[in-house]
Every structure is written in C-alpha cells, then in structure tokens.
Amino acid sequence: MKKLLLILLLCSTSIVYSQGIVFEEGKFIEVTEIAKKTGKIVFIDFYTDWCGPCRNMVQNIFPIKEVGSFYNSNFINYKINAEKGEGIELAKRYSVSAYPTYFFINEKGDVIYKFMGARDQEGIIKEGNKALLLKSNIEKISLMEKVCKNHKNDTNFLKEYVDLLIESGREAGEPLNNYILLMDNDAMQDLNNIRYFENISLYSPAVMDKMIATLSYLYGIDPKSGLFAKLNKASVKSLSTLLRNSGKKSTVDELESLLVIKSKFTDFGNKDNITLASMGSGIALMPADELRLSYYKAHKMVIEYSLLFERYIDNYIALNSAEKIEKENMNLEIMLDDGMKKLAESGKSKEEIENSKKMFGMVNVFRTVNFRYYSTYILNGYTDYLTYNNNSIEAITKVSGWIEYSYLTCKQYDIAETAANILIKLNYPAKARIIIEDFLKNNTNNKSITPEQMETIRNILYSLL
C-alpha cells in the first residue's frame, strides 16, 4: 500500500512539473504560510487583464515544461491581478507601476529580487536563478538598513548598500541620493556610474540639480557624445520614476516641482513625445498636463480635473484638426508615390526601393501610434469629465464632438466600435451611424478585419436603422 501511495505521489509530482508553472490559489497570507513551512521563495506575478505581455507569458512561457519544472521545484508560485481585490493593496505595498512585474520574496514578505517585462524561456529561468543567488542578501540588507543613518557620509558603505538594493530590484531611495551627493565631477561623468543615475527613486532637489548640472556641462561639450546620451537616458528614466512616485503623494507640490525639472530637460532634446513614451521611454516624455490630469483623477480633485481635461483636449484638437491630419496623410501618400517613382527612374535596386518603403512605413506607424493614443485617451477619459460636470447638456454636447474626432483621426476597428457605442449611449445615433457607415465603406476588402468584427459593426448599423 505504501509503495502504491509513493508511486501515485511521484506520478502526480511528475504531472505537475510537466504542465508548466503551477500557481497557488488563495490569499497572500496563505501563500506566505506555505513559504514558512517549506522554506521556499515566493514568486509573484503581478498582472492586469489588459496587459498584452502578461497574456503572452501566461499562454506561451509559463506552460513550458522546463519552466514549470524549474519554478515548481524552487518556488511557491502566486499570481495576482493588480487591479482587483487583494491585488490593489499588494501592488501599492510593493510599488508596482508597470506590467507584468515579477517579485521574489521571502516568507516575511521581504523583497529578494524583482524584474519587469516579459521574458522568453531562457530569460525567465535566468531570473529565477538570480533570485536563488540573491536570497542570501536579505539578511545583509536588513542589517545595513538598521545602521544606514550612521553612514550618510561613508562612500564605501553607501556603495555596497546601494549595490545590494539595486541588484535585488529594490528602490535605493535615500542611500542612493546620499551616495550621488558625495560624488565628485569625475564620478558624475563615469560610465560605470550610469546604473546609479537611472535608479533614483526618492526626490531630492539637490540630487536633481546635480544631475542637470552634469547634463548641461556634457551637452555643452558635445550633445552627440555617447556619454551624454547614456547619462541623459538614465536621467529621463529616473525622472519618470520620480514623477510616477509623486502621484502617490497627498499633495501635488512634489509633482509640480518635478514638472519644473522636466521643463529643464527639454534643453537637452527631451521634448514631449507620446509615441516614445508609449513605447517605454518613460512618462517624463509625456505632456505635463497629462501628468497633472493623472494626479487629479487619482486623488479625486474633481474641479481641477474637469477644467484641465476640457482645456487640454480642446487645445489638442485645435492644433490637430481632423481635416489637417487627413490632408497630411494624403500628402504623405503622394510623397511616397512620387518618391518611389523617382527611385525607380534613377535605377535604384528593388532592395533599395523596398527599404525606402519600410522607412516610410515606420514614419506612418509612429503617426498612427500618436493619433491612436489621443483617440483612446478621449474614449477612456470622457466618463470622468461627464461625471464631474453632472452630465449637463453642454458637457454631453462637447463630449459627442470629442468622440467623433477620436474616430476621424484613427479609423481603426476598436475605435470605430467604441466611438459608435458611446455616441448611441449619449443619444447621438446619427453621428454613430456616420461612423459605422464610413468604417464599412472603407474596410469592405480589408483582410485585417475579421468576419466577426465586420459582423459586430454591421449589427450596430442594423440597430440604428
């Protein structure tokens, strides 16, 4: 009988290891209790429903046999939606700001290591191995944290402590600020110290002044130098972290101070760029008013949000009318046709012509990303604006114009469907019908639109007849 039980246990274990990562169910505290009993590290996957890379990991990486075997044997695995239930508080506790974010913690909840973003099979196992190696650092970090206040001017101590914190994926906070303030000019221009400049997480006017002074000096010597480019990129990354953290503060003062610093960064070529910001270059490249709106919304500053949202959207539309954008798109198409003809006439090879087409395609992609961003920004933000204005007739009328604009500047399927449904809800069926009919007219032979999507659009039209 005992042999039979042992065989069954081994078989079940084999099945678990061959089916990919097995995640524990239940509350967070229950998972840490398992960690206490087993002595294992807890691996946490912070995800959201809308996160594409999160879905990719769940569908394509976590189910891999080798990944499951490694993680199931070494860790207690737990995943939690950062925007629902217990996940909301846990995301705040661990300062989760991007998805997916993965943590390795001990049974007490102390962070051993964290990393952000999707990984392939080799990468996810590599991150796990790193966490196993860093487990021994927990006790040392704890001891150094207790005596850190007595070593504010001790460069060697601060460097060792900060290195441990950064290596573990933790915020280095005040110890890092103190370390940077002790650096001389040569150290501030040392490429080996870039890792410190990109991990600033606690706002210090003195530290930021020092960073700006160094950037200004290097920019004045050679704005195209590799050193300046790397320090600038690191500084933008840290400024993005500081701006994100300021959103959690009880007053808007720190955000406003950081926006002043952000304006100084434009002197080094860091102009607002929605496209780059959306592609991961950092929220320091977002427009200042959007950062303000994010803060106002999070802190339920109703009047401030309503007034700024209206002004911000109206100003954007005034500068980027649908007619202007359509004309620019037509001109770009004409330029492409003319350019391809000239290249062919000049005897350029097919490969050179194709490369030119690809370059134009990239320009078009960046433009599309930008217009789509503002369309979705309107579609996602209008409800708060209406609520804050008590759904007044004036507010609804204004919003209907914004919704119409969101489709005219980005005529993609999901934008068309969402915009039409919103207009129907706002009692503007005629405007909704114009959008649906325009979409059907322009996408009859568009193979990128699935039959199911076309059916959805047609059903909206039928409901309006």
C-alpha positions as CSV (number, residue, x, y, z in Angstrom):
1,M,0.0,0.0,0.0
2,K,2.8,2.4,0.9
3,K,4.5,1.6,-2.4
4,L,1.3,2.4,-4.2
5,L,1.0,5.8,-2.5
6,L,4.6,6.6,-3.2
7,I,4.1,5.8,-6.9
8,L,0.9,7.9,-7.0
9,L,2.8,10.8,-5.3
10,L,5.7,10.6,-7.8
11,C,3.3,10.4,-10.7
12,S,1.3,13.5,-9.5
13,T,4.6,15.4,-9.0
14,S,5.7,14.4,-12.5
15,I,2.4,15.7,-13.9
16,V,2.7,19.0,-12.0
17,Y,6.3,19.6,-13.3
18,S,5.4,18.7,-16.9
19,Q,2.4,21.1,-17.1
20,G,4.2,24.3,-16.7
21,I,4.2,26.6,-13.7
22,V,1.6,25.8,-11.1
23,F,0.3,28.8,-9.2
24,E,-1.2,28.6,-5.7
25,E,-4.7,29.7,-5.1
26,G,-6.0,31.7,-2.1
27,K,-5.0,34.7,-0.1
28,F,-1.5,36.2,0.0
29,I,-1.0,35.4,3.7
30,E,-1.8,31.7,3.0
31,V,0.9,31.7,0.4
32,T,3.5,33.1,2.8
33,E,2.5,30.5,5.3
34,I,3.3,27.8,2.8
35,A,6.7,29.5,2.3
36,K,7.3,29.4,6.0
37,K,6.7,25.7,6.1
38,T,8.7,24.8,3.0
39,G,11.5,27.4,3.3
40,K,10.9,28.3,-0.4
41,I,11.0,31.7,-2.0
42,V,7.6,33.0,-3.2
43,F,7.4,34.0,-6.9
44,I,4.7,36.6,-7.6
45,D,3.3,37.6,-11.0
46,F,1.6,41.0,-10.8
47,Y,-0.6,41.2,-13.9
48,T,-3.7,43.1,-15.3
49,D,-6.5,42.0,-17.6
50,W,-5.5,44.4,-20.3
51,C,-1.7,43.7,-20.3
52,G,-0.6,42.0,-23.6
53,P,2.8,40.9,-22.4
54,C,1.1,39.4,-19.3
55,R,-1.1,37.3,-21.5
56,N,1.9,36.2,-23.6
57,M,3.7,34.9,-20.6
58,V,0.6,33.0,-19.4
59,Q,-0.1,31.5,-22.8
60,N,3.4,30.9,-24.2
61,I,6.0,30.8,-21.4
62,F,4.5,29.6,-18.1
63,P,3.1,26.4,-19.7
64,I,6.6,25.3,-21.0
65,K,7.6,22.0,-19.3
66,E,11.2,23.1,-18.4
67,V,9.9,26.4,-17.0
68,G,7.4,24.6,-14.9
69,S,9.9,22.1,-13.7
70,F,12.3,24.8,-12.5
71,Y,9.8,27.1,-10.9
72,N,7.6,24.4,-9.3
73,S,10.7,22.8,-7.7
74,N,12.3,26.0,-6.4
75,F,9.5,28.4,-5.6
76,I,5.9,28.8,-4.3
77,N,4.2,30.4,-7.3
78,Y,1.5,33.0,-7.0
79,K,-0.2,35.4,-9.4
80,I,-2.5,38.2,-8.6
81,N,-4.4,40.8,-10.6
82,A,-3.0,44.2,-9.5
83,E,-6.3,46.0,-10.2
84,K,-8.7,43.7,-8.4
85,G,-9.3,42.6,-4.8
86,E,-6.3,42.0,-2.6
87,G,-4.1,42.8,-5.6
88,I,-4.8,46.5,-5.3
89,E,-3.2,46.8,-1.9
90,L,-0.4,44.4,-2.7
91,A,0.5,46.5,-5.8
92,K,0.7,49.6,-3.6
93,R,2.7,47.8,-0.9
94,Y,5.3,46.7,-3.5
95,S,5.1,49.9,-5.6
96,V,4.1,48.1,-8.8
97,S,3.8,50.6,-11.6
98,A,4.2,48.6,-14.8
99,Y,3.0,45.2,-16.0
100,P,4.0,42.5,-15.9
101,T,6.1,42.9,-12.8
102,Y,7.6,39.8,-11.0
103,F,8.7,39.6,-7.4
104,F,10.7,37.0,-5.5
105,I,10.0,37.4,-1.7
106,N,10.8,35.5,1.4
107,E,8.2,34.2,3.9
108,K,8.2,37.6,5.7
109,G,7.3,39.5,2.5
110,D,10.8,41.0,2.1
111,V,11.9,41.5,-1.5
112,I,14.7,39.3,-2.6
113,Y,14.6,40.3,-6.3
114,K,12.2,41.8,-8.8
115,F,12.1,42.4,-12.6
116,M,9.7,43.9,-15.0
117,G,8.6,42.8,-18.5
118,A,8.2,39.6,-20.4
119,R,10.9,37.0,-20.8
120,D,11.5,34.0,-23.1
121,Q,12.1,30.5,-21.7
122,E,15.8,31.1,-21.1
123,G,15.2,34.5,-19.6
124,I,12.6,33.5,-17.1
125,I,14.7,30.7,-15.8
126,K,17.7,33.0,-15.7
127,E,15.7,35.5,-13.5
128,G,14.7,32.6,-11.2
129,N,18.3,31.5,-10.8
130,K,19.3,35.1,-9.9
131,A,16.7,35.2,-7.2
132,L,18.1,32.0,-5.7
133,L,21.6,33.5,-5.6
134,L,20.3,36.8,-4.1
135,K,18.4,35.1,-1.3
136,S,21.4,35.3,1.0
137,N,21.5,39.1,0.6
138,I,18.2,39.6,2.5
139,E,19.8,39.4,6.0
140,K,22.7,41.6,5.0
141,I,20.4,44.3,3.5
142,S,18.3,44.2,6.7
143,L,21.4,44.7,8.9
144,M,22.7,47.6,6.7
145,E,19.3,49.3,6.7
146,K,19.4,49.5,10.5
147,V,22.8,51.3,10.6
148,C,22.5,53.3,7.4
149,K,21.7,56.6,9.2
150,N,25.1,56.4,10.8
151,H,26.9,56.1,7.5
152,K,25.5,59.0,5.4
153,N,29.0,60.2,4.5
154,D,30.6,56.8,4.2
155,T,31.1,56.3,0.5
156,N,32.2,52.7,0.8
157,F,29.3,51.7,3.0
158,L,26.8,53.5,0.8
159,K,28.1,52.0,-2.4
160,E,27.9,48.4,-1.0
161,Y,24.4,49.0,0.4
162,V,23.1,50.7,-2.8
163,D,24.6,47.9,-5.0
164,L,22.8,45.3,-2.9
165,L,19.5,47.2,-3.2
166,I,19.7,47.8,-7.0
167,E,20.8,44.2,-7.6
168,S,17.8,43.0,-5.7
169,G,15.5,45.2,-7.7
170,R,14.6,47.4,-4.7
171,E,14.3,51.2,-4.7
172,A,17.6,52.6,-3.3
173,G,15.9,55.8,-2.1
174,E,17.9,58.0,0.4
175,P,21.1,55.9,0.5
176,L,21.5,56.3,-3.3
177,N,20.8,60.1,-3.0
178,N,23.4,60.4,-0.3
179,Y,25.9,58.4,-2.5
180,I,25.3,60.6,-5.5
181,L,25.7,63.8,-3.5
182,L,29.2,62.5,-2.4
183,M,30.4,62.0,-6.0
184,D,32.9,64.5,-7.5
185,N,32.7,65.7,-11.1
186,D,34.7,62.8,-12.4
187,A,32.4,60.3,-10.8
188,M,29.4,62.1,-12.2
189,Q,30.8,61.6,-15.7
190,D,31.9,58.0,-15.2
191,L,30.1,55.5,-17.4
192,N,30.4,52.9,-14.6
193,N,28.0,55.0,-12.5
194,I,25.2,55.2,-15.0
195,R,23.4,52.3,-13.1
196,Y,23.1,54.7,-10.1
197,F,21.8,57.6,-12.1
198,E,19.0,55.5,-13.7
199,N,17.8,54.2,-10.3
200,I,17.0,57.4,-8.4
201,S,13.6,56.8,-6.7
202,L,13.3,59.4,-4.0
203,Y,13.0,63.1,-4.9
204,S,15.9,65.3,-3.8
205,P,16.2,68.8,-5.2
206,A,20.0,68.7,-4.6
207,V,20.4,65.4,-6.5
208,M,18.3,66.6,-9.4
209,D,20.2,69.9,-9.5
210,K,23.5,67.9,-9.7
211,M,22.1,65.7,-12.5
212,I,21.0,68.7,-14.5
213,A,24.3,70.5,-14.0
214,T,26.2,67.4,-15.3
215,L,23.9,67.0,-18.3
216,S,24.2,70.7,-19.1
217,Y,28.0,70.5,-19.0
218,L,28.2,67.4,-21.2
219,Y,25.6,68.8,-23.6
220,G,27.7,72.0,-24.0
221,I,30.8,70.0,-24.9
222,D,29.2,67.5,-27.3
223,P,25.5,66.8,-27.4
224,K,26.2,63.8,-29.7
225,S,28.6,62.1,-27.4
226,G,27.9,58.6,-26.1
227,L,28.5,59.7,-22.5
228,F,25.9,62.4,-22.8
229,A,23.4,60.1,-24.5
230,K,23.7,57.4,-21.8
231,L,23.5,59.9,-18.9
232,N,20.5,61.6,-20.5
233,K,18.7,58.3,-21.0
234,A,19.4,57.3,-17.4
235,S,18.2,60.7,-16.1
236,V,15.0,60.5,-18.0
237,K,14.4,57.0,-16.6
238,S,14.9,58.3,-13.0
239,L,12.7,61.4,-13.6
240,S,10.0,59.1,-14.9
241,T,10.2,57.1,-11.7
242,L,10.1,60.2,-9.6
243,L,7.1,61.5,-11.5
244,R,5.3,58.2,-11.0
245,N,6.0,58.1,-7.3
246,S,4.9,61.7,-6.9
247,G,1.4,60.6,-7.9
248,K,1.1,58.7,-4.6
249,K,1.8,61.8,-2.5
250,S,-1.0,63.5,-0.6
251,T,-0.3,67.0,-2.2
252,V,0.5,68.0,-5.7
253,D,3.6,70.0,-4.6
254,E,6.2,67.4,-5.5
255,L,4.7,66.8,-8.9
256,E,4.7,70.5,-9.7
257,S,8.4,70.7,-8.6
258,L,9.3,67.8,-10.8
259,L,7.4,69.3,-13.8
260,V,9.7,72.3,-13.5
261,I,12.7,69.9,-13.7
262,K,11.0,68.2,-16.6
263,S,10.8,71.5,-18.4
264,K,14.6,72.0,-17.9
265,F,15.2,68.6,-19.5
266,T,13.8,69.9,-22.8
267,D,17.1,71.9,-23.1
268,F,18.8,68.6,-23.7
269,G,16.4,67.5,-26.5
270,N,13.9,65.7,-24.3
271,K,10.8,67.1,-25.8
272,D,7.3,65.7,-25.2
273,N,6.9,62.6,-27.3
274,I,3.8,60.5,-26.8
275,T,5.0,57.8,-29.2
276,L,8.3,57.2,-27.4
277,A,6.6,57.5,-24.0
278,S,4.0,54.9,-25.1
279,M,6.8,52.6,-26.3
280,G,8.6,52.5,-23.0
281,S,10.9,55.6,-22.9
282,G,9.3,56.9,-19.8
283,I,6.5,59.2,-18.6
284,A,9.0,62.0,-18.4
285,L,8.3,62.4,-22.1
286,M,4.5,62.8,-21.5
287,P,2.9,66.2,-21.7
288,A,2.9,67.9,-18.3
289,D,-0.9,68.4,-18.3
290,E,-1.4,64.7,-18.7
291,L,0.7,64.0,-15.7
292,R,-1.4,66.6,-13.8
293,L,-4.6,65.0,-15.0
294,S,-3.4,61.6,-13.8
295,Y,-2.8,63.0,-10.4
296,Y,-6.1,64.9,-10.2
297,K,-8.0,61.8,-11.2
298,A,-6.2,59.5,-8.7
299,H,-6.9,62.0,-5.9
300,K,-10.4,62.8,-6.9
301,M,-9.7,66.5,-7.5
302,V,-13.0,67.0,-9.4
303,I,-12.9,70.6,-10.3
304,E,-9.2,70.7,-11.3
305,Y,-9.6,67.5,-13.4
306,S,-12.7,68.8,-15.2
307,L,-11.3,72.2,-16.1
308,L,-7.9,70.9,-17.2
309,F,-9.3,67.9,-19.2
310,E,-11.6,70.2,-21.2
311,R,-8.8,72.7,-21.9
312,Y,-6.3,70.0,-22.8
313,I,-8.5,68.2,-25.3
314,D,-9.8,71.4,-26.9
315,N,-6.3,72.7,-27.3
316,Y,-5.1,69.5,-28.8
317,I,-8.0,69.3,-31.3
318,A,-7.4,73.0,-32.2
319,L,-3.8,72.3,-33.1
320,N,-4.5,68.9,-34.8
321,S,-7.9,69.2,-36.5
322,A,-9.2,66.1,-38.3
323,E,-9.1,67.9,-41.6
324,K,-5.4,68.9,-41.1
325,I,-4.5,65.3,-40.2
326,E,-6.3,63.9,-43.2
327,K,-4.6,66.4,-45.5
328,E,-1.2,65.4,-44.1
329,N,-2.0,61.7,-44.6
330,M,-2.9,62.4,-48.3
331,N,0.3,64.4,-48.8
332,L,2.4,61.7,-47.3
333,E,0.8,59.2,-49.7
334,I,1.6,61.5,-52.6
335,M,5.2,61.9,-51.4
336,L,5.5,58.1,-51.2
337,D,4.2,57.5,-54.7
338,D,6.4,60.3,-56.2
339,G,9.4,59.1,-54.2
340,M,9.1,55.5,-55.4
341,K,8.7,56.6,-59.0
342,K,11.9,58.8,-58.7
343,L,13.8,55.9,-57.1
344,A,12.7,53.5,-59.9
345,E,13.6,56.1,-62.6
346,S,17.0,56.6,-61.1
347,G,17.8,52.9,-61.4
348,K,17.7,52.0,-57.8
349,S,17.5,48.3,-57.0
350,K,14.3,46.6,-55.8
351,E,16.0,46.1,-52.4
352,E,16.7,49.9,-52.0
353,I,13.2,50.8,-53.1
354,E,11.8,48.3,-50.5
355,N,14.0,49.7,-47.8
356,S,12.7,53.2,-48.6
357,K,9.1,51.9,-48.4
358,K,9.9,50.4,-45.0
359,M,11.3,53.7,-43.7
360,F,8.1,55.4,-44.8
361,G,6.1,52.7,-43.2
362,M,7.8,53.3,-39.9
363,V,7.0,57.1,-40.1
364,N,3.4,56.1,-40.7
365,V,3.4,53.7,-37.7
366,F,4.7,56.5,-35.4
367,R,2.0,58.8,-36.6
368,T,-0.7,56.2,-36.1
369,V,0.5,55.4,-32.6
370,N,0.3,59.1,-31.8
371,F,-3.2,59.6,-33.2
372,R,-4.4,56.3,-31.6
373,Y,-3.1,57.4,-28.3
374,Y,-5.2,60.6,-28.2
375,S,-8.2,58.8,-29.5
376,T,-8.1,56.2,-26.7
377,Y,-7.3,59.0,-24.2
378,I,-10.5,60.7,-25.1
379,L,-12.5,57.5,-25.2
380,N,-11.2,56.5,-21.7
381,G,-11.4,59.9,-20.1
382,Y,-14.7,61.3,-21.2
383,T,-16.8,59.5,-18.5
384,D,-14.9,61.2,-15.6
385,Y,-15.4,64.6,-17.4
386,L,-19.2,64.0,-17.7
387,T,-19.5,62.8,-14.1
388,Y,-17.6,65.8,-12.8
389,N,-20.0,68.1,-14.9
390,N,-23.1,66.3,-13.7
391,N,-23.9,65.0,-17.2
392,S,-25.0,68.5,-18.3
393,I,-26.3,69.1,-21.8
394,E,-23.3,71.3,-22.5
395,A,-20.9,68.7,-21.4
396,I,-22.6,65.9,-23.3
397,T,-22.6,68.1,-26.5
398,K,-18.9,68.8,-26.1
399,V,-18.1,65.1,-25.5
400,S,-20.0,64.0,-28.6
401,G,-17.7,66.2,-30.7
402,W,-14.6,64.7,-29.0
403,I,-15.8,61.2,-29.6
404,E,-16.5,61.9,-33.2
405,Y,-13.0,63.4,-33.5
406,S,-11.4,60.3,-31.9
407,Y,-12.7,58.2,-34.9
408,L,-11.9,60.7,-37.6
409,T,-8.2,60.7,-36.6
410,C,-7.9,57.0,-36.0
411,K,-10.2,54.9,-38.2
412,Q,-9.4,51.5,-36.6
413,Y,-11.9,48.8,-35.8
414,D,-11.9,49.1,-32.0
415,I,-12.0,52.9,-32.1
416,A,-15.0,52.8,-34.5
417,E,-16.9,50.3,-32.4
418,T,-16.3,52.1,-29.1
419,A,-17.0,55.5,-30.5
420,A,-20.2,54.5,-32.1
421,N,-21.5,52.7,-29.0
422,I,-20.6,55.8,-26.9
423,L,-22.5,58.1,-29.2
424,I,-25.5,55.8,-29.1
425,K,-25.4,55.9,-25.3
426,L,-25.1,59.7,-25.4
427,N,-28.2,59.8,-27.6
428,Y,-26.4,60.8,-30.8
429,P,-27.4,57.9,-33.1
430,A,-27.0,60.0,-36.3
431,K,-23.3,60.6,-35.5
432,A,-22.9,56.9,-34.6
433,R,-24.4,55.9,-38.0
434,I,-22.0,58.1,-39.9
435,I,-19.0,56.4,-38.2
436,I,-20.3,52.9,-38.9
437,E,-21.1,53.6,-42.5
438,D,-17.8,55.2,-43.1
439,F,-16.0,52.3,-41.5
440,L,-17.9,49.7,-43.6
441,K,-17.3,51.8,-46.8
442,N,-13.5,51.9,-46.2
443,N,-12.9,48.4,-44.9
444,T,-15.0,46.1,-47.2
445,N,-11.9,44.5,-48.6
446,N,-9.7,44.9,-45.6
447,K,-8.3,41.5,-44.7
448,S,-7.0,42.6,-41.4
449,I,-10.6,43.0,-40.2
450,T,-12.1,39.6,-39.2
451,P,-15.5,38.4,-40.3
452,E,-16.6,38.5,-36.7
453,Q,-15.5,42.2,-36.3
454,M,-17.4,43.2,-39.5
455,E,-20.5,41.4,-38.2
456,T,-20.2,43.4,-35.0
457,I,-20.1,46.6,-36.9
458,R,-23.0,45.6,-39.1
459,N,-25.1,44.7,-36.1
460,I,-24.5,48.2,-34.7
461,L,-25.7,49.7,-38.0
462,Y,-28.8,47.4,-38.0
463,S,-29.7,48.6,-34.5
464,L,-29.7,52.2,-35.8
465,L,-32.0,51.6,-38.8
